[in-house]
Amino acid sequence: MSAKIYRPARTAMQQGQAKTHQWVLEFDQQAPRTIDPLFGYTSSSDMLQQVKLRFDSQQEAEDYARRHGIAYRVIQPKESKEKVVSYSDNFKPDRVQPWTH
């Protein structure tokens, strides 16, 4: 049984940082998924794939995995850089790209 520990990125529909401060322990797929021939549903007999444990810090998630004997890997989050953009910069005469309509 193995798992990955990561901090989720914000979704494409979010502007804020909601739900991105907690760390998630998610189990890896143990059994392959199968397709139901009649309805075409995708299913799996692996129940651990439905489990996502949330922790306040990376250390708590790692401690939990060690206590329960779960092999884990940590995926470090990529920090986004904030660009400071001013509206007046669009109209500067020394602008790098020409302003066009």
N, C-alpha and C positions, 0 to 999 in steps of 0.2 A: 504494500500500500504506500503510495507516494502522493505528495501534494505540492502545490505551489503557493507561495505567500507573496501577495502583491498589494499595492494600493491602487484602486481603480482610477482610471482617468475620467474626466468629465465627458458626458455624452455630447454628441453633435447638437443636441437640442438645448444644451445648457449654456448659460453665459457665466454663471457663478461657480462656486467651488463646492456646492452641496454634494454630500456623499463621497467626497474624495479624501477625507481626512482619516478614515478608518482603514485598517489593513484587513485583507480577506485571505482566509485559508481555504483553498478549493482543491478537492481531490482530483487526481488524474483519472482518465478513463481506464478501467480495468478490463471490461468486456466490450467487444465490438458492437456497434449499433446494427440493428436489422431492420429491414423494410417489410412491413406487412403486405403480403401479396394481394389481399382483397381490397383494402382501403388505401394502401400506400403510406400509412403512418410510419414514422421512424420511431423505433423503441429500443430499449436497452434493459438488460437484466441487472445492470450495475446501479444499485440504489445510492451509492456514495456520491455519484455524480450530481445528485440533487442537493447535496449538502454544501452550504457556504457558511463558514463561521467568520464572524466579524470581531475584530479586536481594536482596541484604542491605540495600540502601538505595535511596531514590528517585533519588539522584544517579547511582548505577551504572546504573540502568535508563535514565535519560535519556541518559547518555553512550553506552550501547550503541545506542540508537535513532539518535542523531546520527551515530555512526560508520558505521552501515549505511544511512543515508539514509531512515529510516523516519519518516514524519510521525506525531506522537504528541500525545496530550492527557493531562493528569494529573488524576486524580480524587482530591481530598484526602479522607482518611478523617474521619469524624465521631467525635470522642472522646466516650466515654461518661462520664457523671458517676456517681461512686459515692455512693450514699445511705447515710449512717450511720444505722442503725435499731437501736434497743434494744428488747428484748422487754418491758422494764418500761414503755415508753412506751404500750403497749396499755392499761394500767390506770391511767393518770393521770386525776385528776378533771377537769382542764382540757383534756381531749382535744377536738380540733376536731370530729371525727365521733363520734357515740355508739357505744359498744362493744355490739354485739348478737350474739345467737347465731343 
